[in-house]
Amino acid sequence: MGSPNVRRRRRLRVALVSLAVVLLLISGGLLGFGWYYSGELLEPENARPGYRDTVTSSASGSVALVESRVTVLPGTWGLVWPGGGAKVGQVTGRSAGTVVRELEGAAPPDGTLVRMETAVWTTDPAEAHDLEYTEVRIPTELGDAPAWLVPATSSTWVVAVHGRGGSRAEALRVMPALHELGLPVLAITYRNDEGAPASPDGLYHLGDTEWRDVEAAVKYAERRGARNVVLYGWSMGGAIVGQFLARSAEAVDVAAVVLDAPVVSWTKTLEMQSGNRGVPEQLVPIAELVSDWRVDLEFSRFDLAAHPPAHRPPTLLFHGGADGTVPVQPSRDLAAAAGRLDWPLRYVEVPAAEHTAAWNVDPEAYERTVSDFLDSVAGVR
């Protein structure tokens, strides 16, 4: 049977081994979560949206969709399905789980899976707005990246930077207003976009390397006569613009910045998105740690209020009060800190707007605000 001391030592060994196994399982589980969450964040295929809404019927000038959080959102949107797209307007009716919206263009057959997009148009400047444009190639450090160049009369160019999982079509909403001001628009792609070079690891770096593709675009504009530039960034495009302002020698040539629902703190953004997934906020540092291992990120550098860029040109910042993807509070915090940071920043919050949907809620007001802001900046025109 053994002495009591032997039995105690045996029980202690069993307890220690059991504890070690439990700790290994917990550690493995945490690292597994971190790897999964970092994959959701860094892997481009996970950023590309699917089709989660359904058309139930359509008639001349209207379309009915199954009611969802997205299909009831106010404003003007794109309706996209595999192989097609249309423009939808305001909600005109709701009943029995169905939402009816204004429709411009052909609707897909009943039962088609669709998604609503803030970008509205999925075509090109000519088809969307009858704007003359050229398909150009921007030489980046990874190879040539396609871009649209919409010419105009000014020597100030707008370089438009779309968000994570988006495309240069994001800029189509504001092109007419910018063209009306006489500003050429260069709507770019960056690494890991469709048609653009992939990063060496095939992963997003959340702005930490993508800013170099913006730098290449600015240099391209300057070689073709631009005296200065306006940077226009949506969502992760705002994080990319922030890193460009912080780290590029070309930042001194930026006359103004427009940011729409920008990521001005990746940590706060991950905390919101963890809540959306039902994941405890306390696990976000694990996701950041694994992301850092994978792509060598310093998450703190993306907090623009705590670590403002070296160059801080006049900035117009839009954010939707109903944004469920990128939290509005960091934008509010940046606006509140702007005076202390010696950063001439105008903040416009659109209460009903979801993520990057400030234009969609009220296009005329949005465009008027952009035009008034750019008119007020010395040297832009």
N, C-alpha and C positions, 0 to 999 in steps of 0.2 A: 504493500500500500504506500510505503514511503513515509518519511517523517513530515511533520507539519511544515517545516522550513522548506523542504523540497517542493511540497504542494504549493506553498505560497509563491516560490520562485517560478514554478510552472505557470501558475495563474497570471503572474506579472508579465511573463514572456508572452502569453496568449493575449493579454490585454494590450501590450505594447505593439505586437504585430497587428492586432485588430485596429488599433488607433492609426498605425502607419497606413494600413490599407484604406481606411476611411479618408485619411488626409489625401492620399494619392487619388482616390476617386473624386473627392471634392475638387482638388487641384486640376485633375483631368477634365472634370465637368466645366470648371470655370474657364480653362483654356479652350475647351471645345466651344463654349458660348462665345468667347472672345474671337475665336477664328471665324465662327459663323457670322457674327455681327460685323466683323471687319470685312468679310466677303461681301455682305450686303452693301457696305459702304464703298469699297474699293474696286470691286469687280464690275466692269462696264455692263456686262450682260444683265446684272441685277438691277441696274439703274433704268433699263429700258422698260417702259410701261406696257402692260398688256391691255386686254379689252374686257372690262368688267361690267359694263352696262349693256342693256338690251333694248332694241327697237321693238315696239309692239305693233305699231301701225304708222302709216303716213298718209297725208293728203296734200293737196296743192297748198304749198306755203306753210305747212306745219308737220311736225313729227311727234309721235308719242313714244315715251320711254318708260321703262320700269323705274319707279321712284327710288332714288338712292341719295346718299349725302351729296354726291356730285351733281346729279341731274337736276336738282332743285336750285343750284347756285344762281345768283342773279347775274345778268349781264349778257354779253356777246361772247360766244365760244366757237371753237372748231369742233366738229363731230367727225371722228375718224374711224375707219374700219379697214380691214385688209383690202388694199386695192382701191380705196376711195376716200372721199372726204367732202364735207359740206360745212356751211356756216349756220349756226343756230343762234337765235336771239332770245328775247325775254320769255319767261314762263307765261303762258296765256291760260292755263287751266291745270287743275290737280284734282284727281278723284280716284278712289279705290286702288291706291298704289300705283297710279299712272301720272306722269307729268307730260304736259303738252307744251311744246316750244315752237316759236317761229322758226321757219326753215328757209334758207336761201341755197338753192342747188338741189341736186337729185338726192333722194333718200335711199338707203339700202333696203333690201327686202325685209319684211317682217321677220323677227327672230334673230336678226344679225347682231352679233356682239360688237359693241362700239366702245369708244371712250371719248370723253369731252376734254379738249385741250385748250389751254389759255392761248397758245400760239395762233389759233384761228385758221391761218392758211398753211398748207403743206406744200405749196407749189414753189414759185420763184417770184422775184420782183415784177417781171413783165406780166405774168399770168395773174398775179394777185392784184396789182395796182397799175398796170400799163406803164411801169417805170423801165426805162432803158437800163440795162446792166451788162456787165461782162463777167464771165467766169474766169477768175485769175488763180494763180498758184503762188502761195506764200512760201518762200524757202525758209524752213526751220532747221534746227540742228538735227532733226530726225528725218528730214525729207520734206518734199513739197506738200503743203496742206491747201485744199481748195477753199476759195472764198468768193463771195459776190461783191463786186464793186459797182455801186450805183453812183455815177458821176454827177457833179453839180459845180457851182461856180466858185465856192469859197476855197481858200487855202487852208482852212481848218477842216480836218477829216474826223468823222466819227468812226471809231473802231468798236464794233458790237460783239459782246462776248456772252454767249448763251450759257444756260445752266447745265447741271449734271444730268446726263441722259437726254438732253434736248438737242436742238440743232440750230443752225443759222436761221432757219425759218422763224425763230423766236423774234428776230428783229423786224419781220415784215409788218408787225403792228405799228411801229413808230416810223417806218421809212417815209411815208408820205409827209408827215409833219416835219421831219428833218430835211427832206428834199425841198419843202416849201421855204425853209430857212436858207436854202442854198448850200447845205452841207453835204459833201460826198459821204457815202456810207460804205464802210468795208465790214461786211458781216463775215466773221471768220469761223473756221473750224479749228480744233486743237487736238492734241494727241489722244488717240483712242476713239475719236469720232469716226463715223462711217465715212470712208474715203480719205481720211487723214492717216498719217503714220501712227503706228502703235508705239507706246512707250516700251522700253526694253523689257520690263516685267509684265507688260500687258495690263497694268493696274492704274486707276486714278490715283493721283497724289494730292487731290483736294485743293489745288492751287499752288502747292509747294514746288512743282516743276512746270505746270501748265503756263505760268506767267511768262516763261521764256518764249512761248508761241505767240503771246500778245506782244512781247518785245519785237519778235520777228515781223509781226504785222505793222507795228509802228514804224519800224525801219523801212519796210516796204512802202508805206505811205509817204515817208519823208523823201525817199528816192524818187518818188513821182510827184513831188512838188508840195506836199503838205508842210506848212510852216509850224503848225502845232496840231494837237489832236484832242478830241473829247472821247473819254472811255465810257462805255455804256455796258453795264453788267447786270445780268439777272441771276439770282440765287447763287449757286456755286461760282457763276461768272463774277459775282461781287467779291468772293474770296480771292479769285484769281486776280482781279483788278487791285485788290488790297495788297497782295504780294508783289505785284508789278510796281506799285507806288513805293513800296518799302525797299525793293531790291534792284530795280533796274536803273541803269544810268540814263535811260531815255525818259524817265519819269519827269524830268524838268521840262519836257516839251508838252506835258499834259496841261491844257488850259482849264479843263473842267471835267467833272465826273458826274454821271447819273447812275444810281444804283436802285434796283428794283427787287425788293424782298431779299436782300443780300445775306449771305452767311457772314456775319461779323463776329461769330464765336462758334467754332465747331463743337466745343464741349457742350454749350447750351443747346445746340441743335441736336446733338446725340441724346441728351437728356430728354428732350421733348419726344424724339422718335422712339426712345426706349419705352416711354410711357404709352405711346401709340400701340406698341407691340405687347404691352402688358409685362414688360421686363423691369425689374427694380432699378431705379436710377443709380443705386450704389454699385451696379455692375458696369456702368459706363467706363470707369477707369481701366477695367480689364480689356474692353474693346479698344480703348486708346492705346494700351500697352501692346496688344497684339498688332494693331495697325502700325505702330511705331516700329516693331520688329520687322514687319513686312516691307514697309516703304520708307522708313527713316523719317517719321514726321515729328515735328514739335508742335503739339496742339496749341500750346500757349501763344505761339507767335501769331495765330489767326485771330486772337482777340484784339480787335482794332481799338477798343477803348483803352485797354491796358497797355497795348503795344502799338501805338499809332504809327503809320508809315512816315518816312522821312519827308516825303513831299505830300502836302495836303492842299490840293487845289480846291477852288469852290466846288461844292458837291450838293447835288439834289438827291435825297434819299426817300424813296417810296417804300411803304410797307403796309400790308393789309392787316387790319385788326383781327380778322378771322383766320389768319394763316395757321394751318395745322401741320405744316411741314417744316418751316424754319421759324423759330419763335420771334415774335415782334419785340419782346422786351430788350434784347441786346441792341436793336436799332434805336429804341427809345433811350437806352443808356448811352449809346454813342452820341445821339443828338444832345442829351443833357450835358455830356462832357465836352462838347465841341468848343465851347468858349475857353475852357481851361486848356484845351489842346491847341489853341490858336488854329482852328480848322473852320473855315467859313462853310457851314453846312446848313442847308434848309431841309427840314424834315416834314414829310407829308404822310399822314396816316389815313388810310381809307378804311373806315370801320367794317364795311360788309365784305371786304375783299379777301378771298382765299389766296393761296400761294401764287405770287407773280400775277395776280388778277386785278391789280389796281386799274390798268387800262380797260380791262373787260367790263368792269362795273360802270365806268363812265368815260368812254374814249375821249369825248370832247374836252372834259375838264382835265384829264390827264395830259392830253397833247397841249392844251393851253398853258398848263403849268410848266411843261418841258420847254415850250417856246419862250415863255416869259423869263424863265431861269437863264436859258442860253443867251437871250438878248441882253440880259443884265451883266453878263460876264465879259469884261474887257478883253478884246483880242480874239474872241471866238469867231466873229464874223468880219 
